[in-house]
Amino acid sequence: MSRLHRLSAVFGMLFLSLIWGGTFAGIKSVLQSGLSVGALISIRFLLGSVFLWAIMLLLRKPFDRRSVIDGTILGLILVAIFWLQVDGLRFTTASKSGFITGLSVIFTPLVSLLLKEKFKLAHGFGALVACIGLFFLVRDPSAPFGGWNRGDSETLFCAVLCGLHITLTARMSRRSSPWVIALMQIIIVAVLSSILTTILPAHASEGQSMAGFEMLATALKRPEVWYVLLYLSILATTIGFFLQALFQSKVTATEAAIIFSTEPVFAAMLAMSGLIPGIKEHLTITQMSGGALIIVAMLLAELGPRFLARDMKSRDG
């Protein structure tokens, strides 16, 4: 693989982290409008599947059995990821959700080792630094249990599954079509979430429900809800999962996790900006320092092996 292709993959995944980082505040905003967790996920992925399928039909992208199977497996994992993450946002803040989800940076190399994927020491060190950064970002010493709650626990399980999803995507994207993998994932989440939303009880908490489509018509009358849904379905889903399947074939799973660890930084920046209606959060100096550590971790993982290689060559010379 050429250096240009690798750099394009790294910057492409950074752009994807920026897109996905914006979803936390957006999702929190839509949940506050009364839309249930299940309805939000269902609408997002139904719209996303329609957009991606239309693009594939226009471009005449073929389907193959291997890609369909791989996409289905990834889609089943993705269902659990999104239900845990979005339901967790009923109980925790957008910034905190982003930070805990970013803990996938430490779970990914562990899963990679179990699946006998390639592992570099610099990647492991980068993951460790990123994990320390995430600790500073999440911890609230003034709150009971460090501010930990049910939403944080759900998001932590989500982070474990994200590590598995990133690892499997890195493996499957090398042998399957990124178009088909992305579409199958989106369809699986849309269909299963629609079924779950219909059959599960609401379990309302603080005015926000887990399932049910009862508030859908009312929520869709608000323009700001449509803005967020279009962002979630087109940018974060249709384009996002295609870019992930495309670029992850060019980097290792651990590298991808470290790059994605910038996602909570972007999430916090947007949550603090006040650009999303009803969302205005604040971070302490300690939490901001944690965000800086995440950036350092990504640079260590990406640039560390190159500097070591140059040092070894100079010594040999």
VENFENFEN-V865817 format. One record per residue. N is the residue number from 1. SS is DSSP state (H for helix, E for strand, C for the rest). PHI is phi as a letter, one per 40 degrees, with the letter a starting at -180 (NA if undefined). D_LAST is the distance of its C-alpha to the last C-alpha in Angstrom with 2 decimals. Layout:
N SS PHI D_LAST
N SS PHI D_LAST
//
This chain:
1 C NA 25.51
2 C c 24.39
3 H c 23.12
4 H c 26.42
5 H c 28.52
6 H c 26.84
7 H c 27.35
8 H c 30.91
9 H c 31.55
10 H c 30.38
11 H c 32.52
12 H c 35.33
13 H c 35.48
14 H c 35.48
15 H c 38.44
16 H c 40.04
17 H c 39.65
18 H c 41.46
19 H c 44.24
20 H c 44.65
21 H c 44.50
22 C c 47.58
23 H c 49.55
24 H c 50.18
25 H c 52.37
26 H c 53.96
27 H c 54.92
28 H d 56.29
29 H c 58.38
30 H c 59.85
31 H c 60.71
32 H c 62.62
33 C c 64.68
34 C h 66.21
35 C c 64.32
36 C c 63.56
37 H d 60.11
38 H c 60.97
39 H c 62.49
40 H c 59.47
41 H c 57.02
42 H c 59.42
43 H c 59.99
44 H d 56.31
45 H c 55.22
46 H c 58.31
47 H c 57.64
48 H c 53.93
49 H c 54.71
50 H c 57.22
51 H c 54.79
52 H c 51.94
53 H c 54.34
54 H c 55.80
55 H c 52.40
56 H c 51.60
57 H c 55.00
58 H c 54.47
59 H c 51.06
60 C f 52.45
61 C c 49.70
62 C c 50.45
63 C b 50.79
64 C b 49.49
65 H c 50.40
66 H c 46.92
67 H c 46.34
68 H c 49.86
69 H c 49.35
70 H c 45.99
71 H c 47.48
72 H c 50.53
73 H c 48.56
74 H c 46.56
75 H c 49.85
76 H c 51.56
77 H c 48.84
78 H c 49.05
79 H d 52.82
80 H c 52.35
81 H d 49.56
82 H c 51.72
83 H c 54.93
84 H c 53.31
85 H c 51.51
86 H c 54.47
87 H c 57.06
88 H c 54.90
89 C c 55.16
90 C c 58.90
91 C b 58.24
92 C b 55.01
93 C c 53.63
94 H c 51.44
95 H c 48.64
96 H c 48.80
97 H c 48.96
98 H c 45.79
99 H c 43.97
100 H c 45.13
101 H d 44.34
102 C c 40.79
103 C c 40.56
104 H d 39.75
105 H c 36.13
106 H c 36.36
107 H c 38.54
108 H c 36.39
109 H c 33.45
110 H c 36.14
111 H c 37.88
112 H c 34.64
113 H c 33.97
114 H c 37.55
115 C c 37.17
116 C g 33.84
117 C c 31.93
118 C c 28.13
119 C b 27.21
120 C b 24.10
121 H d 23.95
122 H c 23.32
123 H c 26.46
124 H c 28.48
125 H c 27.54
126 H c 28.44
127 H c 31.70
128 H c 32.51
129 H c 32.10
130 H c 34.21
131 H c 36.82
132 H c 37.10
133 H c 37.59
134 H c 40.27
135 H c 42.01
136 H c 42.43
137 H c 43.64
138 H c 46.24
139 C c 47.64
140 C b 50.94
141 C c 51.94
142 C c 55.39
143 C b 56.45
144 H d 57.63
145 H f 54.92
146 H g 52.40
147 H g 54.08
148 C c 53.48
149 C a 56.11
150 H d 57.00
151 H c 55.12
152 H c 51.94
153 H c 52.38
154 H c 52.90
155 H c 49.82
156 H c 47.74
157 H c 48.84
158 H d 47.95
159 H c 44.37
160 H c 44.05
161 H c 45.24
162 H c 42.90
163 H c 39.98
164 H c 41.48
165 H c 42.16
166 H c 38.63
167 H c 37.17
168 H c 39.68
169 H c 39.31
170 H c 35.56
171 H c 36.43
172 H c 39.58
173 C c 38.40
174 C c 35.96
175 C b 38.90
176 C b 41.81
177 C c 43.05
178 H c 42.29
179 H c 45.71
180 H c 47.64
181 H d 45.78
182 H c 46.51
183 H c 50.14
184 H c 50.94
185 H c 49.64
186 H c 51.75
187 H c 54.84
188 H d 54.66
189 H c 54.49
190 H c 57.31
191 H c 59.64
192 H c 59.21
193 H c 59.36
194 H c 62.55
195 H c 64.13
196 H c 63.13
197 H c 64.37
198 H c 67.70
199 H c 68.36
200 C c 66.86
201 C c 68.98
202 C c 68.06
203 C f 67.39
204 C c 67.63
205 E b 65.93
206 C f 66.48
207 C g 67.86
208 E b 64.88
209 C b 65.38
210 C c 63.11
211 C b 64.91
212 C g 67.70
213 C b 68.15
214 C d 71.17
215 C c 69.60
216 H c 67.78
217 H c 70.46
218 H c 70.82
219 H c 67.09
220 C c 66.60
221 C c 69.21
222 C c 66.76
223 H d 64.46
224 H c 61.63
225 H c 61.53
226 H c 61.11
227 H d 58.27
228 H c 56.34
229 H c 57.22
230 H c 55.99
231 H c 52.71
232 H c 52.35
233 H c 53.39
234 H c 51.72
235 H c 48.54
236 H c 47.78
237 H b 49.09
238 H d 49.26
239 H c 46.11
240 H d 44.37
241 H c 44.43
242 H c 43.55
243 H c 40.43
244 H c 39.48
245 H c 39.91
246 H c 38.01
247 H c 34.94
248 H c 34.54
249 H c 33.61
250 H b 30.28
251 C b 29.22
252 C c 29.59
253 H c 32.77
254 H c 31.19
255 H d 29.44
256 H c 32.86
257 H c 34.61
258 H c 32.39
259 H c 32.97
260 H c 36.66
261 C c 36.74
262 C c 37.10
263 H d 40.47
264 H c 42.41
265 H c 41.13
266 H c 42.58
267 H c 45.67
268 H c 46.26
269 H d 45.85
270 H c 48.49
271 H c 50.76
272 H c 50.71
273 H c 51.27
274 C g 54.85
275 C c 54.40
276 C c 55.71
277 C d 59.48
278 C g 60.35
279 C b 56.75
280 C a 55.71
281 C b 53.52
282 C b 51.84
283 C b 48.70
284 C c 48.20
285 H c 45.33
286 H c 44.00
287 H c 44.11
288 H c 42.37
289 H c 39.58
290 H c 39.26
291 H c 38.85
292 H c 36.03
293 H c 34.27
294 H c 34.53
295 H c 32.72
296 H c 29.94
297 H c 29.77
298 H c 29.39
299 H c 26.53
300 H c 24.76
301 H c 25.24
302 H c 24.16
303 H c 21.26
304 H d 20.03
305 H d 18.30
306 H c 16.46
307 H c 15.22
308 H c 14.18
309 H c 12.29
310 H c 10.42
311 H c 9.84
312 H c 8.57
313 H c 6.05
314 H c 4.99
315 H c 5.33
316 H c 3.79
317 C c 0.00
//
